C-alpha cells in the first residue's frame, strides 16, 4: 500500500465512476481497477460495490476513504514543513474567501502580498461560508477570510477589520437625499437580499428585524453586484458593506 493507492481510492469516492476516476488520476481504467483490487486484498475488506452505471463505497470503504484523506493531508503537511524549514516564505498558500468580500478585498491585498512574498503562490478559492469551512476541515484550504461570527469549533480566528453597512436606494427614492438615515426611516421598507447560504444575508436579516423592515419575497440575488443593479433600476433598497 502506498499514497498513490490512497489517491486512487479517493478519486473513486469523488467521481463514483472508474472511467472518470482513471482520467482524473491520469491512468488507464484497467490499471485503476487492478490497483483497487490489490488494495482490497491488502486490507482484507471489500471497499467498493460495482454496478453497471456507477461505483459506490461500502460502509468500511467510506471509513477507509476518510482515513485516506487524513493520511494524504498529513503527508502534504510533512512536505510543507520540510519546505518551510528550507525557506519559510516559499510554497503555496491556499486562501478561501466569501464572494461578498473577494471582488473588493482581494484586489487591495493580493498585489502587495505577492510583492512582499514573491516565492509564495497564492491559491484563491471563492465559496460560501459552509463550503469554505468544509474545505478547511479536510485540509483543502490553509486559511479562510470569513464574516464573524463563525459558529464552528476547532478553528482559530483573528479579527482583520470591521466594516460598516451602507443603505443603497434608487436615486429617486425619498431617502436618497438624506445625509443621515435613522432606524425608523426603514420601517416598512422592502429590502432586497442575497440568496440563502451567504452569511451577509443573515446579518442583513437581523438588521431588518431590528429596524422593522421586511425582505422582498419574490427575489434573491446571487451577488452584491446584482443587488446594486436591482437597486439602481428602482426595484428596492438594500444594505451593502462599505467596501463594496
Buried (B, 14 or more C-beta within 10 A) or exposed (E): EEEEBBBBBBBBBEBBBBEBBBBBBEBEBEEBBEBBEEBBEEBEBEBBEEEEEEBEBBEEBEEBBBEBBEEBEEEEEEEBEEEEEEEEEEBEBBBBBBBBBBBBBBEEEEEEBEEEBEEBEBEBBBBBBEBBBBBBEEBBBBBBBBBEEBEBEEEEEEEEEEBEBEBBBBEEBEBEEEEEEEEEBBEEBBBBBBEEBBBBBBBBBEBBEEBEBBBBEEBBBEBBEBBBEBBEEEBBBBBBBEBB
